[in-house]
Amino acid sequence: MLPLEAFHLSYEKQQKVLRFSTDVMNIGKGPLDMTGIRASVLDPELKVTQNILLANGGQRKVKTTAVMRYSAADGHDHFHVQEYERYQLRPISEGTWRGSHKEGFCLRDDANLEGKHESRYENLDCGDNEKDEALQVREGQSEGWVDVYDWYLPGQYVELAGLSLPGDFCVAADVDPQEHLTEETRNNNSTSTVVHITEAEVTVVRQGC
C-alpha cells in the first residue's frame, strides 16, 4: 500500500463522507496473476487461483480462498476480487473502526512506477458486461505497476455521520487483509494517515497513525 492521498469531503445521499485515493503497488519479483473460474454462469462467485510464475519459466497454481463477484451496484459492471483491500476510519483517540463502502476491486495495471517491465494486465476488462457469459476471468498486476483507485470512484468513501467534528482521525488501508494470497512478505501491506476533519474541509496531519 502506498500512502493515501487526495482527501476530499463529499456527500452521499445527503450524508457527509470522507473520500480518498489509494494506490497498490506490486514490488515483488514476479507478477500477481489470478484466474477466477466457475462451472456455470448460474454461480455468482468465481473461485480464484493464483498463478505464480517461476524463474525457470514454469508456473505453480495455488488455490486460494478469494472469490470474484460481478459488481453492478457501483456502476463498474465487471468482476471484482472481494476483500482485496480494506479501508477504515476511527477517531484518533478511540479504537472503534468504521469501514468503507467499496464492494471489491478489478486488479489491473494503471501506472508504471519502476519502468522495469512491460504491462501484462494494462488492457484487461475484468469481464466487463459478461455477468451472464464469463466462466473465466483473469486479473493481476505486473512487477513495478500500480493499481489506482481515485477518490471520486464509487465506494471510495467512509461515512462521517455520528462523528464529532472537528477532530483528528486515523484513516487506514490494508491490502489482502484476509490473507487470501501468497506473498513474499506482508510487512508492506498496510498504510495509514492522520487527517483533521472540520465541517468544511479535510487536511493531512501526518503519515502514520
LINCORTA-V386462 format. One line per field, one symbol per residue. phi: phi as a letter, one per 20 degrees, with the letter a starting at -180 (. if undefined). psi: psi as a letter, one per 40 degrees, with the letter a starting at -180 (. if undefined). burial: I if it has 16 or more other C-alpha atoms within 10 Angstrom, else O. A space follows every 10 residues. Layout:
# LINCORTA-V386462
phi=???
psi=???
burial=???
This chain:
# LINCORTA-V386462
phi=.egfblfbeb cclmdfcdda dccddedfeb fecccecceb ffefddfede deeefenebd ecfcefcdcf ddfenelbed femfccdbbb gfecdeecee dffrbeeaed bdedmecffe cfdfdlmgld gdcfdbcdbr cffndcedcf gefgnebcfd gneedfadce dcccdlfelf decfbdfdec bbbecdddfd bccfeaene
psi=hiiiifhiia hhfehhihii iihhhheiei ihhihhiidi eehehhhhhh hhhideeahh hhhieiiiih hddeedfihh hifdihhiii ideiehiiia ehdahhhihd ihddediihe edeieffhff dedhehhhia hiheihhhhi deihefihie heihiiihih hihihfdefd ihidieefei iihhihhadd ihihdihh.
burial=IIIIOOIIII OOOOOIIIII IIIIIIIOOI IIIIIIIIOO OOOOIIIIII IIIOOOOOOO OOIOOIIIII IOOOOIIIII IIIIIIIIII IIOOOOOOOI OIIIIIIIII IIOOOOOOII IIOIIIIOII IOOIIIIIII IIIIIIIIIO IOOIIIIIII OOOOOOOIII IIIIIIOOOI IOOOOOOOII IIIIIIIOOO OIOIOOOOO
